Amino acid sequence: MTWNIPNILTVLRLLAAPGIAVMFLYFTRPWADWFALLLFTSAALTDWVDGYLARAWKQESKFGAMLDPIADKAMVVIALLVITGFSGMNPWVLLPSTLIMFREVFVSGLREFLGATSGLLKVTQLAKWKTTAQMVAIAVLFAQGVFEHYLGMQSWGMDQAMFDAIMNGLEEDPLGLKWKYWGAYICWTAGVLLLWIAAILTLLTGWDYFRKSLPYLKDETET
């Protein structure tokens, strides 16, 4: 294994994956939301940077090719577990997250079973779009958590009538509750929509990999 910059970035991205969950164990919200958002966004950016540098500097390696998809999957799965938890197991988040995690486990098992022939299941352009949709959806949902927590924290103890009056412009809004509310609403709506798009793309790519592997899953007939 060569310790070049692309490989180091990939390893750092892999190590950052459990760090997303750790943020919520050792920090209170909204700091945990901020740190998780920054850590996930930074790690997601390295996914593009390490691939670009490996190609530009001709430093592509078997180690990087092996570890890169593992780091991506670890980041996505752990982040989805965290988001599903703080969303209160909301079905609009739980169902697409379940589909995404099911596909990742299925394809990983398929690649393991195929062994040496798994190299035939090359990453397609659709799979790259899938990964991008997952990363963006998760980042937006982490941002929603930031808005939501500030909104709840700053409206704590406020009765519903006063809150509604502020939202309707009948009372002053010195704390900026209105833009925090709309920030949370827009991020939630966009994040869930992107997550469902990612889930659909995830299933399509999973089916594509399964279809391509079918010739290698047939039992040999006796003569």
DOVOTOR-180007 format. One record per atom (N, C-alpha, C, CB): y, x, z. Coordinates in steps of 0.001 Angstrom, whole numbers, padded with zeros to 6 digits, always signed. Glycine has a CB too. Layout:
<rs>
YXZ;...
</rs>
This chain:
<rs>
-001188+000833+000000;+000000+000000+000000;+001248+000876+000000;+000000-000947+001213;+002235+000511-000824;+003483+001260-000913;+004576+000509-000170;+003886+001495-002388;+005250+001208+000741;+006326+000582+001505;+007649+000718+000760;+006434+001208+002909;+007755-000045-000351;+009027-000079-001062;+009837-001272-000567;+008808-000156-002601;+011081-001374-001033;+011973-002431-000543;+011433-003836-000829;+013349-002278-001173;+010921-004130-002034;+010374-005475-002260;+009256-005842-001286;+009856-005583-003675;+008352-004905-001013;+007263-005182-000082;+007763-005352+001353;+006235-004066-000141;+008750-004555+001734;+009328-004686+003074;+009975-006057+003244;+010364-003570+003331;+010693-006514+002214;+011317-007838+002274;+010264-008936+002394;+012187-008078+001032;+009156-008772+001698;+008079-009765+001770;+007488-009814+003173;+006976-009447+000742;+007261-008641+003772;+006717-008580+005135;+007696-009217+006122;+006420-007112+005542;+008988-008923+005959;+009994-009515+006843;+010009-011040+006711;+011388-008943+006528;+009821-011540+005479;+009788-012983+005280;+008576-013596+005978;+009766-013319+003783;+007450-012892+005939;+006256-013370+006622;+006474-013408+008136;+005053-012482+006279;+007115-012375+008677;+007378-012324+010115;+008398-013375+010536;+007870-010937+010513;+009290-013742+009608;+010322-014735+009931;+009736-016132+010074;+011405-014740+008860;+008575-016374+009459;+007980-017721+009461;+007750-018251+010877;+006657-017709+008700;+007019-017540+011749;+006860-018064+013115;+008160-018050+013914;+005810-017261+013854;+009103-017205+013503;+010395-017154+014186;+011139-018469+014120;+011248-016068+013597;+010896-019259+013070;+011560-020557+012931;+011170-021471+014090;+011199-021217+011578;+009871-021484+014430;+009414-022305+015557;+009879-021726+016890;+007887-022424+015545;+009898-020401+016985;+010307-019743+018229;+011746-020095+018591;+010155-018221+018106;+012597-020311+017583;+013995-020661+017859;+014097-021899+018744;+014751-020896+016550;+013195-022860+018537;+013244-024108+019301;+012562-023981+020664;+012593-025228+018506;+011862-022855+020900;+011247-022618+022202;+012186-021902+023156;+009980-021816+022039;+013049-021041+022612;+013870-020195+023468;+015366-020493+023404;+013644-018776+023107;+015772-021404+022529;+017185-021772+022436;+017316-023286+022513;+017820-021234+021124;+018420-023727+023104;+018692-025159+023151;+019391-025579+021858;+019559-025521+024393;+019294-026856+021545;+020002-027370+020384;+021482-027550+020760;+019370-028721+019891;+022437-027311+019851;+022268-027100+018413;+022052-025640+017996;+023461-027629+017704;+022020-024691+018993;+021848-023288+018622;+020513-023069+017928;+021951-022390+019856;+019476-023744+018409;+018168-023599+017768;+018213-024048+016315;+017111-024399+018529;+018938-025148+016051;+019065-025639+014671;+019800-024628+013799;+019804-026992+014645;+020889-024079+014339;+021664-023096+013580;+020825-021866+013271;+022925-022692+014353;+020155-021327+014305;+019365-020109+014111;+018211-020348+013146;+018829-019601+015452;+017550-021510+013272;+016440-021822+012364;+016941-021958+010932;+015727-023119+012802;+018103-022613+010757;+018682-022780+009421;+019027-021424+008806;+019940-023668+009485;+019681-020565+009582;+020074-019245+009074;+018848-018376+008779;+020991-018533+010086;+017864-018422+009674;+016659-017609+009486;+015888-018084+008267;+015762-017662+010737;+015726-019404+008123;+014969-019935+006988;+015694-019665+005672;+014732-021442+007161;+017007-019886+005650;+017779-019660+004421;+017737-018195+003999;+019233-020103+004615;+017903-017300+004974;+017867-015869+004669;+016493-015458+004147;+018227-015044+005915;+015443-015975+004795;+014090-015639+004353;+013809-016203+002966;+013056-016165+005350;+014286-017429+002709;+014065-018040+001395;+014759-017238+000294;+014570-019494+001387;+015935-016709+000594;+016658-015903-000401;+015901-014624-000729;+018066-015561+000104;+015226-014049+000269;+014471-012819+000004;+013310-013080-000949;+013947-012217+001316;+012859-014349-001018;+011772-014679-001945;+012195-014388-003378;+011360-016160-001800;+013456-014688-003688;+013977-014399-005030;+014322-012920-005160;+015221-015266-005331;+014922-012342-004103;+015393-010958-004167;+014234-009984-004330;+016193-010609-002914;+013154-010160-003530;+012077-009168-003622;+011373-009233-004973;+011061-009379-002495;+011233-010444-005538;+010628-010557-006866;+011500-009932-007940;+010368-012013-007202;+012803-010157-007827;+013740-009589-008813;+013735-008061-008737;+015179-010131-008578;+013787-007529-007522;+013820-006075-007368;+012510-005439-007838;+014092-005702-005906;+011382-006106-007530;+010086-005551-007946;+009993-005449-009459;+008934-006410-007411;+010522-006474-010154;+010488-006432-011624;+011516-005448-012177;+010742-007832-012204;+012725-005442-011609;+013797-004588-012112;+013489-003108-011877;+015122-004960-011447;+012907-002791-010733;+012609-001397-010390;+011171-001003-010750;+012845-001168-008901;+010437-001947-011376;+009039-001693-011754;+008207-001270-010540;+008968-000605-012847;+008384-002018-009449;+007664-001735-008211;+006704-002869-007847;+008653-001501-007069;+006242-003589-008862;+005277-004653-008600;+003960-004044-008122;+005051-005519-009868;+003364-004653-007120;+002138-004093-006544;+001167-005214-006205;+002454-003254-005283;-000105-004842-006035;-001122-005824-005658;-000838-006365-004257;-002537-005196-005718;-000356-005489-003376;-000048-005926-002020;+001052-006992-002039;+000379-004726-001151;+002102-006755-002807;+003185-007727-002905;+002739-009024-003534;+004324-007155-003691;+001906-008911-004592;+001399-010112-005266;+000521-010934-004340;+000614-009731-006520;-000212-010259-003439;-001075-010966-002492;-000268-011611-001372;-002107-010009-001903;+000706-010846-000821;+001411-011301+000373;+002521-012307+000070;+001992-010118+001095;+003107-012255-001121;+004251-013112-001445;+003929-014599-001298;+004720-012831-002859;+002848-015110-001916;+002555-016544-001743;+002159-016901-000320;+001449-016961-002684;+001543-015960+000409;+001182-016223+001801;+002436-016407+002644;+000320-015079+002366;+003427-015535+002428;+004690-015638+003168;+005391-016961+002854;+005618-014450+002826;+005392-017352+001579;+006019-018622+001188;+005337-019803+001881;+005961-018803-000345;+004017-019818+001856;+003270-020931+002443;+003466-020981+003958;+001775-020809+002106;+003457-019807+004609;+003655-019770+006061;+005035-020308+006427;+003484-018334+006596;+006049-019918+005681;+007407-020411+005943;+007485-021913+005797;+008408-019751+005002;+006950-022427+004710;+007044-023863+004427;+006269-024672+005456;+006522-024171+003017;+005033-024274+005748;+004195-025048+006667;+004800-025076+008073;+002773-024463+006716;+005219-023916+008579;+005781-023860+009928;+007091-024640+009995;+006008-022400+010359;+007940-024500+008985;+009204-025238+008972;+008963-026746+008928;+010059-024809+007773;+007982-027183+008153;+007675-028614+008077;+007142-029138+009405;+006658-028884+006965;+006350-028338+010120;+005873-028742+011436;+007042-028952+012392;+004906-027696+012000;+008006-028038+012362;+009180-028145+013234;+010001-029377+012875;+010051-026878+013133;+010271-029565+011585;+011089-030698+011138;+010397-032023+011447;+011378-030593+009627;+009082-032086+011234;+008337-033301+011555;+008433-033618+013043;+006869-033155+011139;+008410-032571+013859;+008517-032769+015302;+009866-033324+015714;+008269-031472+016020;+010959-032673+015275;+012265-033163+015743;+012736-034404+015000;+013302-032076+015600;+012011-034835+013961;+012341-036102+013300;+011661-037280+013993;+011930-036057+011820;+010876-036979+015053;+010192-038047+015763;+009019-038614+014980;+011159-039144+016085;+008369-037765+014173;+007230-038183+013336;+007635-039312+012389;+006044-038637+014220;+008860-039220+011873;+009334-040226+010929;+008420-040237+009699;+010813-039947+010519;+007919-041426+009301;+006962-041467+008173;+007537-040956+006861;+006474-042875+007972;+008866-041071+006678;+009477-040580+005441;+009418-039061+005354;+010927-041049+005344;+009262-038394+006501;+009108-036941+006541;+007639-036570+006715;+009953-036335+007681;+006939-037316+007550;+005550-036992+007871;+004636-037062+006649;+005038-037930+008944;+004773-038122+005832;+003861-038299+004700;+004009-037195+003649;+004100-039653+004052;+005233-036909+003133;+005322-035815+002151;+004943-034462+002739;+006727-035739+001586;+005261-034254+004028;+004884-032993+004672;+003372-032850+004722;+005470-032910+006091;+002679-033955+005018;+001218-033942+005051;+000636-033625+003674;+000688-035289+005547;+001205-034244+002633;+000732-033991+001274;+000921-032526+000885;+001464-034897+000280;+002080-031971+001257;+002363-030567+000929;+001390-029640+001640;+003809-030202+001308;+001170-029875+002944;+000279-029002+003702;-001171-029156+003241;+000391-029302+005199;-001570-030390+002886;-002927-030614+002369;-003142-029807+001094;-003172-032122+002099;-002166-029849+000194;-002305-029121-001074;-002388-027625-000832;-001131-029435-002011;-001555-027104+000070;-001547-025665+000305;-002893-025206+000847;-000424-025283+001276;-003471-025980+001775;-004784-025626+002318;-005851-025729+001230;-005145-026540+003514;-005783-026786+000419;-006776-027004-000640;-006756-025869-001656;-006521-028342-001346;-005571-025502-002142;-005467-024457-003157;-005863-023101-002569;-004033-024398-003728;-005483-022840-001320;-005875-021571-000692;-007388-021477-000577;-005228-021429+000699;-008031-022588-000188;-009497-022603-000116;-010140-022446-001480;-009977-023887+000522;-009521-023049-002494;-010027-022940-003856;-009958-021496-004346;-009236-023857-004796;-008829-020847-004087;-008691-019449-004492;-009712-018559-003775;-007265-018951-004207;-009929-018838-002498;-010901-018040-001731;-012300-018225-002285;-010872-018425-000240;-012663-019455-002632;-013995-019722-003172;-014193-019040-004523;-014218-021229-003308;-013155-019067-005352;-013278-018489-006692;-013350-016969-006666;-012114-018924-007551;-012835-016370-005609;-012927-014923-005469;-012238-014182-006591;-014359-014506-005403;-012968-013336-007288;-012382-012492-008343;-011803-013315-009479;-013427-011536-008894;-012372-014492-009740;-011875-015314-010847;-010618-016095-010487;-012949-016273-011295;-010176-016021-009209;-008986-016769-008799;-007729-016271-009511;-008798-016670-007288;-007808-015054-010072;-006666-014525-010815;-006345-015342-012046;-006925-013103-011213;-007297-016165-012479;-007059-017031-013637;-006096-018170-013299;-008384-017604-014150;-005944-018467-011993;-005032-019522-011563;-003650-018926-011359;-005536-020206-010263;-003013-018581-012445;-001715-017928-012380;-000637-018933-011965;-001364-017285-013737;+000407-018410-011319;+001528-019248-010890;+002273-019750-012121;+002488-018462-009945;+002437-021054-012228;+003110-021657-013374;+004586-021874-013073;+002443-022985-013753;+005329-022220-014115;+006751-022516-013929;+006933-023748-013035;+007440-022739-015297;+006034-024714-013182;+006103-025907-012340;+005891-025551-010871;+005062-026940-012789;+005008-024605-010610;+004770-024169-009236;+006011-023483-008658;+003562-023219-009178;+006742-022764-009491;+007980-022125-009019;+009030-023183-008690;+008529-021139-010084;+009111-024228-009513;+010035-025325-009207;+009628-026017-007915;+010077-026343-010365;+008325-026155-007722;+007813-026763-006496;+008274-025992-005270;+006288-026829-006529;+008126-024670-005320;+008535-023834-004196;+010030-023940-003948;+008148-022381-004445;+010819-023943-005026;+012272-024067-004888;+012648-025401-004251;+012954-023925-006256;+012017-026493-004705;+012301-027820-004149;+011940-027868-002673;+011531-028907-004919;+010830-027250-002301;+010438-027219-000893;+011469-026475-000049;+009063-026565-000737;+011886-025307-000515;+012827-024485+000235;+014169-025202+000420;+013039-023145-000476;+014678-025786-000664;+015973-026472-000589;+015876-027692+000322;+016450-026894-001997;+014794-028465+000196;+014610-029660+001025;+014585-029297+002505;+013313-030389+000640;+013859-028251+002848;+013748-027846+004247;+015088-027365+004782;+012695-026750+004404;+015821-026571+003994;+017137-026091+004420;+018088-027258+004666;+017729-025141+003368;+018077-028257+003775;+018954-029426+003928;+018577-030224+005168;+018882-030326+002679;+017278-030362+005451;+016850-031102+006634;+017184-030355+007920;+015357-031375+006568;+017156-029036+007899;+017619-028270+009060;+019122-028490+009272;+017312-026757+008875;+019876-028549+008179;+021314-028817+008282;+021553-030211+008856;+021997-028681+006898;+020715-031179+008476;+020835-032526+009018;+020681-032507+010545;+019782-033457+008379;+019755-031674+011033;+019555-031559+012469;+020795-031048+013181;+018391-030649+012758;+021528-030127+012540;+022771-029608+013122;+023798-030725+013241;+023336-028448+012268;+024051-031452+012147;+025013-032550+012176;+024617-033601+013213;+025127-033195+010789;+023342-033966+013213;+022858-035030+014094;+023044-034666+015560;+021387-035321+013814;+022752-033412+015897;+022855-033031+017294;+024303-032998+017762;+022207-031681+017515;+025213-032455+016933;+026624-032458+017308;+027144-033888+017456;+027458-031694+016265;+026713-034774+016555;+027138-036169+016628;+026666-036808+017926;+026605-036958+015425;+025410-036608+018277;+024884-037186+019509;+025518-036580+020749;+023390-037007+019565;+025743-035261+020713;+026315-034574+021866;+027755-035018+022131;+026266-033066+021653;+028541-035182+021065;+029950-035511+021233;+030214-037013+021411;+030720-035007+020050;+029206-037839+021113;+029353-039277+021347;+028589-039727+022590;+028870-040061+020130;+028094-038761+023377;+027318-039082+024567;+028177-039874+025557;+026777-037792+025227;+027650-040968+026055;+028375-041797+027021;+029319-042792+026384;+029145-040929+027948;+029499-042736+025089;+030398-043658+024384;+029643-044951+024085;+030947-043016+023062;+030271-046097+024402;+029567-047348+024137;+029563-047645+022638;+030217-048512+024915;+028676-048557+022215;+028485-048852+020799;+029736-049417+020160;+027345-049817+020619;+030492-050221+020929;+031703-050837+020383;+032735-049775+020022;+032302-051835+021388;+032913-048790+020898;+033873-047716+020623;+033399-046877+019436;+034065-046820+021875;+032093-046585+019402;+031556-045789+018289;+031772-046510+016962;+030051-045503+018500;+031485-047805+016941;+031671-048584+015714;+033137-048629+015307;+031136-050007+015898;+034026-048723+016290;+035457-048773+015995;+035921-047466+015352;+036262-049052+017278;+035393-046340+015843;+035749-045043+015255;+035207-044935+013838;+035210-043884+016121;+033956-045370+013645;+033349-045307+012323;+034088-046187+011311;+031890-045723+012405;+034654-047298+011786;+035362-048227+010901;+036850-047916+010779;+035187-049639+011398;+037293-046816+011420;+038693-046417+011308;+039645-047205+012180;+039124-046538+009907;+039116-047963+013146;+039966-048766+014027;+040456-047969+015225;+039214-049994+014505;+039824-046855+015508;+040227-045956+016589;+040342-044543+016046;+039219-046009+017769;+041151-043730+016733;+041303-042339+016321;+039972-041597+016472;+042409-041644+017150;+039833-040543+015699;+038586-039773+015689;+038887-038297+015935;+037834-039957+014343;+039340-037953+017169;+039740-036559+017434;+038574-035569+017383;+040404-036470+018790;+037336-036051+017584;+036170-035162+017595;+035514-035022+016228;+035153-035665+018586;+036013-035755+015250;+035420-035679+013916;+034036-036300+013835;+035344-034252+013478;+033835-037390+014596;+032517-038034+014602;+032163-038605+013235;+032476-039143+015650;+033195-039083+012515;+032918-039736+011242;+032323-038758+010231;+034191-040358+010682;+032926-037569+010096;+032398-036635+009102;+031067-036040+009548;+033405-035519+008839;+030841-035966+010876;+029533-035505+011354;+028471-036552+011050;+029574-035205+012871;+028831-037835+011199;+027894-038899+010888;+027525-038868+009407;+028485-040262+011267;+028536-038770+008549;+028260-038765+007119;+027556-037486+006691;+029548-038935+006334;+027859-036372+007363;+027135-035129+007073;+025658-035273+007373;+027715-033968+007876;+025348-035890+008539;+023952-036106+008908;+023280-037079+007947;+023853-036630+010346;+023987-038139+007572;+023412-039154+006684;+023120-038580+005294;+024363-040355+006565;+024093-037851+004748;+023918-037281+003398;+022801-036239+003401;+025243-036642+002895;+022777-035377+004429;+021725-034351+004489;+020348-034985+004670;+022002-033363+005639;+020274-036033+005480;+018988-036714+005673;+018503-037341+004363;+019110-037799+006767;+019397-038078+003702;+019013-038760+002463;+018612-037751+001386;+020168-039642+001956;+019448-036723+001195;+019163-035711+000179;+017912-034914+000535;+020358-034767+000016;+017768-034570+001819;+016621-033787+002247;+015311-034520+002060;+016776-033399+003679;+015278-035803+002437;+014060-036593+002279;+013730-036787+000797;+014211-037959+002976;+014757-037055-000015;+014536-037214-001451;+013956-035937-002055;+015849-037588-002158;+014539-034797-001712;+014044-033518-002218;+012636-033225-001707;+014992-032387-001817;+012356-033633-000464;+011030-033400+000090;+009974-034213-000663;+011007-033751+001585;+010312-035448-001043;+009372-036256-001821;+009183-035686-003230;+009862-037710-001902;+010279-035186-003819;+010164-034535-005131;+009246-033309-005018;+011574-034119-005672;+009449-032529-003946;+008610-031351-003722;+007152-031751-003528;+009106-030562-002503;+006914-032860-002822;+005539-033318-002589;+004871-033720-003902;+005525-034504-001603;+005615-034405-004758;+005065-034815-006052;+004737-033587-006904;+006059-035738-006798;+005677-032638-006959;+005427-031403-007707;+004251-030631-007109;+006689-030520-007720;+004151-030664-005789;+003060-029974-005107;+001710-030549-005520;+003233-030069-003587;+001617-031887-005559;+000362-032526-005964;+000041-032248-007432;+000436-034038-005723;+001064-032254-008282;+000849-031984-009702;+000315-030569-009923;+002151-032182-010483;+000906-029600-009234;+000443-028220-009386;-000944-028046-008781;+001431-027244-008730;-001215-028746-007665;-002548-028682-007071;-003612-029229-008008;-002576-029446-005764;-003303-030353-008667;-004240-030919-009629;-004434-029991-010818;-003753-032283-010103;-003350-029342-011249;-003436-028416-012379;-004357-027249-012047;-002038-027898-012762;-004224-026686-010825;-005093-025587-010416;-006552-026047-010322;-004628-025014-009067;-006759-027249-009778;-008125-027774-009656;-008752-027982-011030;-008127-029097-008869;-007975-028528-011971;-008479-028771-013323;-008881-027454-013987;-007417-029499-014175;-008054-026420-013819;-008352-025129-014427;-009577-024461-013793;-007145-024212-014310;-009858-024790-012540;-010982-024153-011847;-012311-024869-012082;-010700-024094-010363;-012277-026081-012661;-013497-026868-012831;-014625-026119-013553;-013174-028121-013587;-014342-025366-014639;-015439-024647-015311;-016173-023666-014400;-014899-023899-016505;-015487-023181-013336;-016095-022198-012450;-016757-022847-011228;-015046-021197-011998;-016672-024186-011151;-017259-024900-010021;-018566-025598-010397;-016270-025918-009482;-018941-025527-011668;-020165-026191-012114;-021388-025381-011723;-020140-026411-013630;-022419-026079-011298;-023687-025417-010962;-024395-025011-012242;-024597-026344-010107;-025066-023862-012190;-025832-023420-013341;-027094-024253-013444;-026171-021918-013243;-027393-024744-014617;-028591-025564-014822;-029786-024658-015109;-028380-026578-015987;-030920-025054-014550;-032127-024253-014757;-032697-024527-016137;-033181-024551-013669;-033275-023523-016760;-033885-023670-018074;-035404-023629-017954;-033390-022569-019031;
</rs>
